[in-house]
């Protein structure tokens, strides 16, 4: 591990504390449903060719 870090100029490993997640998403609310729909639309738009190939299989 030390060898991998030195090639990037890092001399010592830094120990960082674990941070717990504090935000919870409730997808059953209207805002949560809108979030899921908007993310799905975004993925369909970004990966349109992939979904077309999968549909033709």
C-alpha positions in Angstrom: 0.0 0.0 0.0 2.8 2.4 0.8 4.4 1.8 -2.6 1.1 2.6 -4.4 0.7 5.9 -2.4 4.2 7.1 -2.9 3.9 7.2 -6.6 1.2 9.8 -6.2 3.3 11.9 -3.8 1.5 10.7 -0.6 4.0 10.0 2.2 1.8 8.8 5.1 -1.6 7.3 5.2 -4.2 9.5 6.8 -6.7 7.8 9.1 -10.1 9.4 8.7 -13.2 8.8 10.9 -16.2 6.9 9.5 -19.1 9.3 8.9 -22.6 7.8 9.3 -25.3 8.8 6.8 -27.8 11.2 8.4 -30.2 11.7 5.5 -33.0 9.2 4.8 -34.9 9.1 1.6 -38.6 8.3 1.7 -39.6 7.3 -1.8 -43.3 6.9 -0.9 -43.9 10.6 -0.8 -44.8 12.6 -3.9 -41.4 14.2 -3.9 -39.8 10.7 -3.7 -41.8 9.4 -6.6 -40.9 12.4 -8.6 -37.2 11.8 -7.8 -37.5 8.2 -9.0 -39.2 9.2 -12.2 -36.8 12.0 -13.0 -33.8 9.7 -12.4 -35.3 7.0 -14.5 -36.0 9.5 -17.4 -32.4 10.7 -17.0 -31.0 7.1 -17.3 -33.2 6.3 -20.3 -31.9 9.5 -22.0 -28.3 8.9 -21.2 -28.2 5.2 -22.1 -30.7 5.1 -25.0 -28.6 3.0 -27.3 -27.9 0.4 -24.6 -31.6 0.0 -23.8 -32.4 -0.3 -27.6 -29.8 -3.1 -27.9 -31.3 -4.8 -24.8 -34.8 -4.5 -26.2 -33.8 -6.1 -29.5 -32.3 -9.2 -27.9 
